[in-house]
Amino acid sequence: MEDTGNSQEEVLTSGNETAADKASLLNDAVRNYSIEKVRELLAEGADVNFKVGGGWTPLHSAVQVDQEEIVDLLLEKGADPCARKKNGATPFLVAGIVGNVRLLQLFLSKGSEINEYDDNGFTAFMEAAHYGNGEALRFLYNNGADVNLRRVVNEEKRTLNKGGATALMDAATEGHLSVVKILVSEMKADMNICDNQGRNALIHAFLSSDNKTRESIAPVVHFLLDCGVDVNRRDEHGKTTLMLAVEIQSLDLVKALLEKNEVDINDADREGKTALVIAVEKNYYEIAKLLCEKGARTDLGDLIGIVNRKYNKKMAALLRQYGAKAGPSQPQDWEPTSKRWGEQLKVLYNMYRPMIGKLKILQHNDFRIQRTSQGGIYLGLFDGKEVAVKIFCIGTEIAKQEKMCLEQCLTSNHLVKLFGAEEKKPCLYLCLSLCEKNLEEHLSASENEVNCKSVLKTLFEAVQELHMFGFGHQDLHPRNILIDAAGKVRLADFDKSKRLSEGQKDVIIKDLKALRRLVLYVVTLGKVPFEENDRDVLDASCPEDVQDYEETVDLRKSLVSPDEGIPVENLLRDLIQHPFFWSKQIRYRFLRDVGNESDIKTCNTKHHNNKSEILKALNCDEHPFQQWTEQIDKLVLDCMLGPFKSKSKNKNKNQNQNKKKQYENYVTDLLKFIRNMGEHFDEKEEKVKKIIKEPSEYFLHLFPELTVYVYKRLRSIQHHKHFPSPQCLSQL
């Protein structure tokens, strides 16, 4: 039966009341271990898969009370072994909680998946660790359970920083030392994986749990420390392991952490409190004394004010002995450049933070810009300048690649700038240009009128520039394209970049294909998702209602099917001059200028096609303008049959001459017509002007394919003199 999320009382109706009652009694009989009653109710027709409150089936209940005989009976009578409760838990997951190895094995044979999880991301392996079931843990591991699997949650929960925890974190949170040892020593669990709040197993060992005491926390912490766990992670409040040891009043753990010589004794949480401040606030004299002896600063926070309010003379004497003085420091007046990150930057600016070289940073969710697989991107101040700090593990290949690429592209105009790099084991901190948002956010901001052409032109230039520096990006994505405070587009994220010497053509082509997808993504303002639009399908549709449809289609086609004879490494340089990036006035001027070519303006098209290269190129047999004279308003066409119409006595003579000047259905005649109309528009009668209104709008709307057609035909014969100059396009 489908789990509707309702309690038993809500699903009862007059028609099925008896069946529901029996099913409820069946669940009660299971929970009361009454196998005879279970048999009786099943014989009477009780639904073996009926769900009571919370989505519990009789099978779930039988596993919960660890009744193997009843489990076997229910399965024999048709119980669904993979049924899920309202929270998504299956009987297999419940068996992990109970720790019954036989039942775990049974459900695996009935179709359960070893790493299946509920709606909160818990697997049977995690449940076994959480409840301290070592035997079940070993069984699941030997049958393929992923020891380092992180809790999988939906996007909504992930946005709230929920999920991401591992079985080791569960065992550490509950203080199960024996299970922690099994996971680390036998199964080689990674101690430094972090959940979605940036907490590793050591931080989880300090987390409060109803059944934990200071005495149960210490053994797990000592074991993890002995195994080399990272001691510099923080909890959700920005507290370090040293601060957490102070908070549980464990002098022993404070000593152990200080002996590691890896913890900064003067580090502060997001409220600016150091371990010493916390010890003083809580009146932990012995801990405060130890911290002072080990060099804790007494000029951070209003320590004397705190002890005076508590009337703690002994603590006051201790602090004064180590140089503490009354009076807190006053916040400084400072205005950041960033509007989006301004408030967080002000907090960081006025907060005490131990410096990492020239870098001031607090790795906490309040200051996080973006998650990454390595360590995230955070707000920071480098040498007093606001920056985005991308964190890597020292020595990793992606860290080396990003740093090398940024260092060799320092003079770039379109890439994020590397201001400096700092190291503090185990992290490398790359300090980069701070931007306001990524392209994904930029396009979704309805209050902004996005200049799609400007965005794409800068992006093309950025990728071309990167190629000129000798690198291919290889991971072009809307989230890797940033907009700075001045509204300029910046290319970021080079940890997957490759040197062009490493298969130059293939590297460039991968970037070009990504650009092709980005064109469609940008012109539709994100309505065609980047992940879903055509990856390798050349004829994937572009919505016909996008602005400059013909130019968009041709630009995208050119990115993967360039003209013959153009080396792929020169393609972007040429495409930056593509008509897609031209304004309407530039396109119109281009068509007029081509129409002013001497061969077009003076020759009779019908009789000179084979004598002129430009006529031959433009008037190919299958050009798409075979009926152009019928597409133009008749009044407009007729008015141009006598462009120099005279009001003199020679009127009839001129009219006779004009009869010989008919326009034919050739592209060159259309261009001649556009040129002539542009030259003599002001002389036309008002009724003609009323039809045309604005010549550029009129002709480009009537012949949307014309600009691209002429552009491509002229390129085919290397006739470039009418193309707009790069200087002209740079002003767009």
Disulfide bonds with the S-S distance in Angstrom:
none
